[in-house]
Amino acid sequence: MDFELTDTQKSVQAVFKKFVDEKVKPIASEIDRKKEFPHDLFLEVGKLGFFGMRYPEEAGGTGMDIVSYCLAVMELARGSMSLAAACSMQSLMATYFLYRFGDEEVVENYFRKALTGEKIGAICMTEPDAGSDLNNIKTMTKVKDDCFILNGQKTWITQAPHADFFSVLSRTDNHEKHSFFLVPAHYKGVHVGKNIDKLGVCASITSEVAFDEVKLPKNYLLGEIGGGTKGLLEILAEIRIMTAALAIGVAEAAFQDAIEYAKTRVQFGQPIGKFQAIRIKAADMAVQLETAKHMLFYAAWLSDQDKPRQKEAAIVKLYASECANSICDEASRIMASYGYAMEYPMQRYWRDARFTLFGGGTNEILKINIARELGL
Ligand SMILES: Cc1cc2nc3c(=O)[nH]c(=O)nc-3n(C[C@H](O)[C@H](O)[C@H](O)COP(=O)(O)OP(=O)(O)OC[C@H]3O[C@@H](n4cnc5c(N)ncnc54)[C@H](O)[C@@H]3O)c2cc1C
């Protein structure tokens, strides 16, 4: 067993830490308050190679391992969950099906441009009547001799107003299983609806998208007809590991702020960190955070070794997201009224952490998955 990060992993961590401390932290509260997507920062993340970290060099990526990817995600989420969520979406779910199944035209015009951030992608799976139950989607694509015609309604789509293309999960009229299609945002019949006003991740814009008789060329089917669920399963573990990294990043930010506050806030003649009640809270938070990190690196390591990791990925996503919410709550209590003030970022961490409870699959669904992995 080797718990030491490699030189490359350390250097990825250092690069993203510096970027977050210098560029992200100073504006994170402002973009959250204005509910404004930080497009310039997004492009800078692209310049750091983040969007291509999980794709091989021959495809235009940097071919990094998932441990390195998690280190970068954790740092981004420590600075701004909104930026981290938008960037993670671009680096994984929005682009994976283009990389895996796209022909030359799709790869050149969309995938490679998404690796730099020149084009923005979004993943469209959730519908008004189908969240966890994706088998029940209504979006339907008619298969014609020379094209596809797609109709449907999606909701909760991250990056929708800024997206240049969508990877859309749809039924087809000739197969019981679902398929992914590439839908360019400028095509006739694509309508981005109203933005959803959210509690957290406010600078990552989330909207409804409607598809009305959208005509697609044959090469915009990503994979086989009916191959959508199989394709999704290929990256499901990675989506969950990435979501755990988001949770740990925001928990780290809340934890650091609370410890700093406990050292400097004086009541009854001494720093509040000297009171046993606060010390126990800090110790409990540290135990949760360290445990979640070790579980994260174990699941990421399994993934890098190409070993079975579905159960570990579900466990770490579940544990890290629950811990993140508990840590943000306790950290906010340590700051008491100041944790409640909009002037300080603590309330943002608390709001943003909630997203990780259902992003990447709700924790109730994950418990069902874990029980299934146990043979129940
Ligand atoms: C900020 C944000 C960004 C998002 N971005 C995207 C995106 O880019 N693309 C996209 O496609 N979607 C996106 N989503 C949607 C997200 O993936 C779904 O919200 C999520 O899958 C849960 O679906 P739901 O909210 O409809 O809940 P539901 O599935 O309706 O669940 C409601 C409750 O019932 C429970 N439940 C459901 N089924 C079961 C069961 N079988 N057993 C036990 N309990 C059950 C759930 O755990 C939950 O507690 C986003 C959501 C948010 C909040």
The ligand as an SDF file (V2000), in Angstrom:
LIG
                    3D

 53 58  0  0  0  0  0  0  0  0999 V2000
  -28.2730   21.8630   -9.4180 C   0  0  0  0  0  0  0  0  0  0  0  0
  -28.7490   20.6910  -10.2140 C   0  0  0  0  0  0  0  0  0  0  0  0
  -28.1850   20.4380  -11.4510 C   0  0  0  0  0  0  0  0  0  0  0  0
  -28.6480   19.3760  -12.2240 C   0  0  0  0  0  0  0  0  0  0  0  0
  -28.1050   19.1880  -13.4770 N   0  0  0  0  0  0  0  0  0  0  0  0
  -28.6190   18.2210  -14.2750 C   0  0  0  0  0  0  0  0  0  0  0  0
  -28.1460   18.0850  -15.6280 C   0  0  0  0  0  0  0  0  0  0  0  0
  -27.2510   18.7990  -16.0920 O   0  0  0  0  0  0  0  0  0  0  0  0
  -28.7280   17.1460  -16.4150 N   0  0  0  0  0  0  0  0  0  0  0  0
  -29.7310   16.3240  -15.9670 C   0  0  0  0  0  0  0  0  0  0  0  0
  -30.1900   15.4890  -16.7390 O   0  0  0  0  0  0  0  0  0  0  0  0
  -30.2050   16.4420  -14.6970 N   0  0  0  0  0  0  0  0  0  0  0  0
  -29.6750   17.3610  -13.8300 C   0  0  0  0  0  0  0  0  0  0  0  0
  -30.1450   17.5040  -12.5480 N   0  0  0  0  0  0  0  0  0  0  0  0
  -31.2540   16.6640  -12.0980 C   0  0  0  0  0  0  0  0  0  0  0  0
  -30.8710   15.5850  -11.1110 C   0  0  0  0  0  0  0  0  0  0  0  0
  -30.0610   14.6260  -11.7380 O   0  0  0  0  0  0  0  0  0  0  0  0
  -32.1750   14.9760  -10.5520 C   0  0  0  0  0  0  0  0  0  0  0  0
  -32.7800   15.9910   -9.7750 O   0  0  0  0  0  0  0  0  0  0  0  0
  -31.9430   13.7590   -9.7350 C   0  0  0  0  0  0  0  0  0  0  0  0
  -31.6620   12.6890  -10.5930 O   0  0  0  0  0  0  0  0  0  0  0  0
  -33.1500   13.3820   -8.8750 C   0  0  0  0  0  0  0  0  0  0  0  0
  -34.3390   13.4370   -9.5870 O   0  0  0  0  0  0  0  0  0  0  0  0
  -35.6240   14.2050   -9.0030 P   0  0  0  0  0  0  0  0  0  0  0  0
  -35.1830   15.5110   -8.4420 O   0  0  0  0  0  0  0  0  0  0  0  0
  -36.6570   14.2120  -10.0680 O   0  0  0  0  0  0  0  0  0  0  0  0
  -36.1070   13.3250   -7.7690 O   0  0  0  0  0  0  0  0  0  0  0  0
  -37.0520   12.0320   -7.7790 P   0  0  0  0  0  0  0  0  0  0  0  0
  -36.4780   10.9510   -8.6010 O   0  0  0  0  0  0  0  0  0  0  0  0
  -38.4650   12.4400   -8.0610 O   0  0  0  0  0  0  0  0  0  0  0  0
  -36.9630   11.5900   -6.2290 O   0  0  0  0  0  0  0  0  0  0  0  0
  -37.7120   12.2400   -5.1920 C   0  0  0  0  0  0  0  0  0  0  0  0
  -37.4240   11.4940   -3.8750 C   0  0  0  0  0  0  0  0  0  0  0  0
  -37.8670   10.1140   -3.9880 O   0  0  0  0  0  0  0  0  0  0  0  0
  -36.7770    9.2410   -3.7330 C   0  0  0  0  0  0  0  0  0  0  0  0
  -36.9060    8.0460   -4.5920 N   0  0  0  0  0  0  0  0  0  0  0  0
  -37.1300    8.0000   -5.9370 C   0  0  0  0  0  0  0  0  0  0  0  0
  -37.1880    6.7100   -6.3440 N   0  0  0  0  0  0  0  0  0  0  0  0
  -36.9690    5.9510   -5.2480 C   0  0  0  0  0  0  0  0  0  0  0  0
  -36.8760    4.5360   -5.0210 C   0  0  0  0  0  0  0  0  0  0  0  0
  -36.9890    3.6440   -6.0150 N   0  0  0  0  0  0  0  0  0  0  0  0
  -36.6490    4.1070   -3.7610 N   0  0  0  0  0  0  0  0  0  0  0  0
  -36.4930    4.9760   -2.7410 C   0  0  0  0  0  0  0  0  0  0  0  0
  -36.5540    6.3160   -2.8880 N   0  0  0  0  0  0  0  0  0  0  0  0
  -36.7910    6.7960   -4.1250 C   0  0  0  0  0  0  0  0  0  0  0  0
  -35.5350   10.0400   -4.0740 C   0  0  0  0  0  0  0  0  0  0  0  0
  -34.3920    9.5190   -3.4170 O   0  0  0  0  0  0  0  0  0  0  0  0
  -35.9170   11.4310   -3.5610 C   0  0  0  0  0  0  0  0  0  0  0  0
  -35.7540   11.4840   -2.1720 O   0  0  0  0  0  0  0  0  0  0  0  0
  -29.6900   18.5270  -11.7380 C   0  0  0  0  0  0  0  0  0  0  0  0
  -30.2200   18.7680  -10.4650 C   0  0  0  0  0  0  0  0  0  0  0  0
  -29.7690   19.8410   -9.7120 C   0  0  0  0  0  0  0  0  0  0  0  0
  -30.3980   20.1020   -8.3710 C   0  0  0  0  0  0  0  0  0  0  0  0
  1  2  1  0
  2  3  1  0
  2 52  2  0
  3  4  2  0
  4  5  1  0
  4 50  1  0
  5  6  2  0
  6  7  1  0
  6 13  1  0
  7  8  2  0
  7  9  1  0
  9 10  1  0
 10 11  2  0
 10 12  1  0
 12 13  2  0
 13 14  1  0
 14 15  1  0
 14 50  1  0
 15 16  1  0
 16 17  1  0
 16 18  1  0
 18 19  1  0
 18 20  1  0
 20 21  1  0
 20 22  1  0
 22 23  1  0
 23 24  1  0
 24 25  2  0
 24 26  1  0
 24 27  1  0
 27 28  1  0
 28 29  2  0
 28 30  1  0
 28 31  1  0
 31 32  1  0
 32 33  1  0
 33 34  1  0
 33 48  1  0
 34 35  1  0
 35 36  1  0
 35 46  1  0
 36 37  1  0
 36 45  1  0
 37 38  2  0
 38 39  1  0
 39 40  1  0
 39 45  2  0
 40 41  1  0
 40 42  2  0
 42 43  1  0
 43 44  2  0
 44 45  1  0
 46 47  1  0
 46 48  1  0
 48 49  1  0
 50 51  2  0
 51 52  1  0
 52 53  1  0
M  END
$$$$
